Structure formats: structure tokens, C-alpha cells
Amino acid sequence: MKTRRLLMLFAIVAASIGASGCGYNTLTTKHEAVKAKWANVETQLQRRSDLLNNLIETAKLAGVQEQEVFGTIAKARSQLLNATNQPPQGEGGDKTPEQKQAVINAANSFGGTIGRLLVLQEQYPQLKSNENFLKAQDEGSGNRK
């Protein structure tokens, strides 16, 4: 009887230890998945900011004279690059929630300035006929064919 109780207690303890290990592995796996998805977000934001230079140069060559818009775009791009290139300060080499929010805010600002540039594109017909501008615009907005 005593042996049976000890055996039962040992089985319960072993099951508890085994179950706790599974939970830890699940948490670690999910944490790594979040880090990987955030890396994908940063990669896409970097790609957008890199394409912006091509879009600006093409628009300048097409004759757009709106320096205020280009200054705003350059500032937004700079903010985005600064936010994405900040060294992680969170636990485990991750970015802190404040750093992630700064990246998101910079990306939103960047998107708004691109919208202003696209409005200019509609106002200046010579830009519409420029094949390079249209190609850069499609790449920047993600409308790849």
C-alpha cells in the first residue's frame, strides 16, 4: 500500500515536471516567432525607405519643384531610419515597446508624406507620363505586377 502511494506520488511529480517543460518550450517557440515576425516588419520598412530615394530622384528629374514636400519626405525617411536602426534596449536583445511604437509612428509619418507626393503626381501631368516615376511608384506602394 505504501509502495503504491509512493509510486502514485512519483508519477504525479513526473507528469507535473514534464508538463511544465512543454509549457516553457511553447513560450520559447512563440517568443522566437514574434521576434521573427518583427524582423520581417523591419525588413519591409527598410525596403520602403530604400525605394523612397529612387522615387524622389525620379520625381526630381521629372521637374517637380515642391521642395517642402521633399524636405518632409527626407525628414520622415530619416525618422524611419533612425527608429529602425536604434540598438535594441529590451530584454533578450529585443526592442522595447517604446522603440517599437517609435518605429510604427515613423512608418505612419512616412506613409503620409508619400501620400502627399502622390497627390503632387496627380497635379503635374508630366509626372504621369514618366515611365520611371510610375515604375518607382508601383514598387514603393507594393503594387508589383
C-alpha positions as MATLAB code, in Angstrom:
seq = 'MKTRRLLMLFAIVAASIGASGCGYNTLTTKHEAVKAKWANVETQLQRRSDLLNNLIETAKLAGVQEQEVFGTIAKARSQLLNATNQPPQGEGGDKTPEQKQAVINAANSFGGTIGRLLVLQEQYPQLKSNENFLKAQDEGSGNRK';
ca = [
       0.000    0.000    0.000;
       2.788    2.390    0.936;
       4.695    1.472   -2.195;
       1.633    2.137   -4.266;
       1.219    5.632   -2.759;
       4.884    6.417   -3.368;
       4.605    5.164   -6.918;
       1.471    7.268   -7.475;
       3.162   10.356   -5.944;
       6.222    9.799   -8.126;
       4.000    9.515  -11.246;
       2.228   12.773  -10.381;
       5.510   14.610   -9.779;
       6.991   13.259  -13.027;
       3.878   14.314  -15.002;
       3.983   17.791  -13.464;
       7.651   18.253  -14.372;
       7.043   17.002  -17.904;
       4.055   19.289  -18.413;
       5.934   22.344  -17.163;
       8.734   21.683  -19.655;
       6.230   21.629  -22.528;
       4.840   25.000  -21.454;
       8.290   26.539  -21.370;
       9.106   25.193  -24.825;
       5.839   26.587  -26.180;
       6.578   30.017  -24.711;
      10.092   29.994  -26.141;
       8.796   28.976  -29.567;
       6.172   31.723  -29.560;
       8.715   34.294  -28.402;
      11.017   33.369  -31.286;
       8.089   33.557  -33.723;
       7.288   37.094  -32.531;
      10.931   38.123  -32.965;
      10.969   36.673  -36.488;
       7.770   38.474  -37.480;
       9.074   41.765  -36.098;
      12.237   41.264  -38.149;
      10.017   40.875  -41.230;
       8.265   44.155  -40.391;
      11.590   45.957  -40.064;
      12.788   44.439  -43.355;
       9.721   45.724  -45.188;
      10.082   49.174  -43.623;
      13.738   49.277  -44.672;
      12.773   48.253  -48.214;
      10.192   51.049  -48.366;
      12.668   53.634  -47.162;
      15.250   52.453  -49.713;
      12.720   52.687  -52.542;
      11.869   56.211  -51.470;
      15.247   57.517  -52.658;
      14.573   56.133  -56.131;
      11.132   57.709  -56.137;
      12.474   61.104  -55.053;
      15.221   61.137  -57.666;
      12.826   60.159  -60.446;
      10.330   62.813  -59.393;
      13.073   65.472  -59.271;
      14.191   64.520  -62.773;
      10.611   64.874  -63.981;
      10.553   68.504  -62.854;
       8.715   68.586  -59.534;
       9.633   71.844  -57.806;
       7.924   71.333  -54.467;
      10.868   71.492  -52.039;
       8.651   71.472  -48.975;
       7.321   68.027  -49.864;
      10.802   66.648  -50.497;
      12.052   68.122  -47.231;
       9.169   66.489  -45.378;
       9.819   63.180  -47.120;
      13.524   63.342  -46.281;
      12.679   64.111  -42.647;
      10.178   61.239  -42.472;
      12.681   58.863  -44.056;
      15.342   59.993  -41.604;
      13.000   59.402  -38.672;
      12.140   55.949  -40.009;
      15.781   55.015  -40.482;
      16.708   56.341  -37.025;
      13.843   54.427  -35.412;
      14.636   51.138  -37.175;
      18.401   51.403  -36.657;
      18.279   52.071  -32.910;
      20.023   49.313  -30.967;
      17.560   47.104  -29.061;
      17.305   48.059  -25.410;
      14.779   45.461  -24.247;
      15.212   42.090  -22.630;
      16.844   39.363  -24.661;
      18.057   41.708  -27.382;
      14.536   42.801  -28.348;
      13.345   46.339  -28.876;
      11.349   47.892  -26.071;
       7.646   48.633  -26.645;
       8.563   52.334  -26.822;
      11.114   51.630  -29.551;
       8.586   49.538  -31.477;
       5.996   52.307  -31.144;
       8.547   54.841  -32.427;
       9.110   52.646  -35.494;
       5.368   52.375  -36.091;
       4.881   56.152  -35.684;
       7.753   56.875  -38.066;
       6.313   54.431  -40.616;
       2.905   56.124  -40.376;
       4.501   59.544  -40.849;
       6.447   58.180  -43.782;
       3.238   56.848  -45.363;
       1.554   60.244  -45.018;
       4.377   62.038  -46.788;
       4.297   59.507  -49.607;
       0.585   60.269  -49.946;
       1.401   63.952  -50.374;
       3.915   63.095  -53.083;
       1.316   61.011  -54.896;
      -1.118   63.949  -54.764;
       1.588   66.071  -56.410;
       1.962   63.394  -59.050;
      -1.716   63.831  -59.919;
      -1.312   67.610  -60.142;
       1.644   67.504  -62.520;
       0.755   65.676  -65.780;
       4.403   65.439  -66.874;
       4.963   63.037  -63.972;
       2.153   60.777  -65.127;
       3.819   60.264  -68.460;
       7.190   59.488  -66.920;
       7.590   55.721  -67.064;
      10.355   55.692  -64.456;
       8.180   57.557  -61.966;
       5.305   55.135  -62.464;
       7.633   52.169  -62.036;
       9.123   53.606  -58.827;
       5.639   54.479  -57.591;
       4.434   50.913  -58.115;
       7.459   49.490  -56.313;
       7.080   51.900  -53.402;
       3.390   51.218  -52.900;
       3.775   47.461  -53.190;
       1.679   47.215  -56.374;
       4.118   44.963  -58.147;
       2.958   43.304  -61.344;
];
